Amino acid sequence: MSDKPAAVQRVEAAAEAKGIRIKVVKTEQSARTAEEAAAAVGAEVGQIVKSLVFRGVDSGKAYLLLVSGANRVESSKAMELTGEALERPDAAFVREATGFAIGGVAPLGGTGDLSVIMDEDLFRYATVWAAAGTPNHVFEVVPLQLRSATGAVVGAVH
């Protein structure tokens, strides 16, 4: 029996199912923001994967944007990639769509069926760090493996 939270176990199981070997790291301080996560693991802010959930204005569909911690999503660029305007949903929508709370949304192990968009800037790095289900758990991964595992469409989001 693991002493890790169920959300972290889901992320590990999803990675294993996709053939990716990850090691989840528990940070002492919160890794809720990109800056906090970068400090916690000794990485550049750009290496941090922000997992941001948006809702399609027309469809109500959930989208997961995997964004470099150094970037902010520009709505017109995101719209080009999704085909519809996006809005930031409330915490309840995020949890319902992913099975994770805001601050711990992981790119793997979600409970919902999300369309995934990945920031092309993440490919500037050999490895990136993503949330692993809680604000205190992260994992390191090669960007190409992350794209393959999530089925993400890659594009410019800023």
C-alpha positions as CSV (number, residue, x, y, z in Angstrom):
1,M,0.0,0.0,0.0
2,S,1.4,3.4,-1.0
3,D,1.5,6.3,1.3
4,K,1.2,8.7,-1.7
5,P,-2.1,10.5,-2.3
6,A,-4.5,8.8,-4.7
7,A,-4.1,11.6,-7.3
8,V,-0.3,10.9,-7.3
9,Q,-0.9,7.2,-7.7
10,R,-3.2,7.9,-10.7
11,V,-0.4,10.0,-12.4
12,E,2.2,7.3,-11.8
13,A,-0.2,4.6,-13.2
14,A,-1.0,6.7,-16.3
15,A,2.7,7.3,-17.0
16,E,3.4,3.6,-16.7
17,A,0.5,2.7,-18.9
18,K,1.9,5.1,-21.6
19,G,5.4,3.6,-21.2
20,I,7.0,6.6,-19.5
21,R,9.2,6.1,-16.5
22,I,8.8,8.9,-14.1
23,K,9.9,9.6,-10.5
24,V,7.5,11.7,-8.5
25,V,9.2,14.1,-6.2
26,K,7.5,15.5,-3.1
27,T,8.6,19.2,-2.6
28,E,9.0,20.6,0.9
29,Q,7.4,23.9,-0.1
30,S,4.3,24.3,-2.4
31,A,4.9,24.0,-6.1
32,R,1.5,25.6,-6.8
33,T,3.0,28.4,-9.1
34,A,5.7,28.0,-11.7
35,E,8.1,30.2,-9.7
36,E,7.6,28.0,-6.6
37,A,8.0,24.8,-8.6
38,A,11.2,26.0,-10.3
39,A,12.7,27.0,-6.9
40,A,11.6,23.7,-5.4
41,V,13.4,21.5,-8.0
42,G,16.2,23.8,-9.0
43,A,14.9,24.4,-12.6
44,E,14.3,27.4,-14.8
45,V,10.8,28.8,-14.7
46,G,10.5,28.0,-18.4
47,Q,11.0,24.3,-17.6
48,I,7.9,24.2,-15.4
49,V,4.7,22.9,-17.2
50,K,1.7,24.9,-16.1
51,S,-1.3,22.6,-16.6
52,L,-4.1,25.1,-17.2
53,V,-7.7,24.1,-17.8
54,F,-10.0,26.2,-20.0
55,R,-13.6,25.8,-21.1
56,G,-14.7,26.3,-24.7
57,V,-17.2,29.2,-24.7
58,D,-19.3,27.6,-27.4
59,S,-18.9,23.9,-26.7
60,G,-18.4,23.9,-22.9
61,K,-15.6,21.4,-23.7
62,A,-12.6,21.1,-21.3
63,Y,-9.2,21.9,-22.8
64,L,-5.9,21.3,-21.0
65,L,-3.1,23.7,-22.0
66,L,0.4,22.6,-21.1
67,V,2.2,25.9,-21.0
68,S,5.8,26.9,-20.2
69,G,6.1,28.5,-16.8
70,A,7.7,31.6,-18.5
71,N,4.7,32.2,-20.7
72,R,1.1,33.5,-20.4
73,V,-1.6,32.2,-22.7
74,E,-2.7,34.7,-25.3
75,S,-6.4,34.1,-26.1
76,S,-6.2,34.7,-29.8
77,K,-3.4,32.1,-30.1
78,A,-5.3,29.5,-28.1
79,M,-8.4,30.1,-30.2
80,E,-6.4,29.3,-33.3
81,L,-5.4,26.0,-31.8
82,T,-8.9,25.0,-30.4
83,G,-11.2,26.6,-33.0
84,E,-13.2,28.4,-30.3
85,A,-12.9,31.1,-27.7
86,L,-11.8,29.9,-24.3
87,E,-12.7,31.0,-20.8
88,R,-11.2,30.2,-17.4
89,P,-13.6,28.0,-15.5
90,D,-14.2,27.8,-11.8
91,A,-12.5,25.3,-9.5
92,A,-15.4,22.9,-9.5
93,F,-15.2,22.6,-13.3
94,V,-11.5,21.9,-13.2
95,R,-11.9,19.2,-10.6
96,E,-14.8,17.6,-12.5
97,A,-12.9,17.7,-15.8
98,T,-9.6,16.4,-14.5
99,G,-10.1,14.8,-11.1
100,F,-7.4,17.2,-9.7
101,A,-7.7,20.4,-7.7
102,I,-6.2,23.6,-9.1
103,G,-2.5,23.8,-8.2
104,G,-2.1,20.0,-8.7
105,V,-3.5,19.5,-12.1
106,A,-1.3,16.9,-13.8
107,P,-1.0,16.3,-17.6
108,L,-1.4,12.6,-17.0
109,G,-3.9,10.6,-14.9
110,G,-6.8,12.9,-15.3
111,T,-10.3,11.4,-14.9
112,G,-11.9,13.2,-17.9
113,D,-11.4,13.3,-21.6
114,L,-9.6,16.5,-22.4
115,S,-8.2,18.0,-25.6
116,V,-4.5,18.8,-24.9
117,I,-2.5,21.7,-26.3
118,M,1.2,21.9,-25.6
119,D,3.3,25.1,-25.7
120,E,6.0,24.7,-28.3
121,D,8.4,26.5,-26.0
122,L,8.6,23.5,-23.7
123,F,10.6,21.8,-26.4
124,R,13.5,24.2,-25.8
125,Y,14.4,22.1,-22.8
126,A,15.8,18.6,-22.5
127,T,13.4,17.9,-19.6
128,V,10.5,19.7,-18.0
129,W,8.7,19.5,-14.7
130,A,5.0,19.0,-14.3
131,A,2.5,18.7,-11.4
132,A,1.9,15.1,-10.3
133,G,-1.6,15.5,-8.7
134,T,-1.0,17.7,-5.7
135,P,0.6,21.2,-5.1
136,N,3.5,19.3,-3.5
137,H,4.2,16.6,-6.0
138,V,6.0,17.0,-9.4
139,F,7.7,14.9,-11.9
140,E,10.4,15.4,-14.6
141,V,9.8,14.3,-18.2
142,V,11.2,14.7,-21.7
143,P,8.9,17.1,-23.6
144,L,8.5,14.7,-26.5
145,Q,7.4,11.9,-24.2
146,L,4.9,14.2,-22.6
147,R,3.5,15.1,-26.0
148,S,3.2,11.5,-27.0
149,A,1.6,10.4,-23.7
150,T,-1.0,13.1,-23.8
151,G,-1.7,13.2,-27.5
152,A,-1.1,17.0,-27.4
153,V,-1.3,19.3,-30.3
154,V,1.8,21.4,-30.2
155,G,1.6,25.1,-31.0
156,A,2.4,28.7,-30.0
157,V,0.1,29.8,-27.1
158,H,1.6,33.2,-26.4
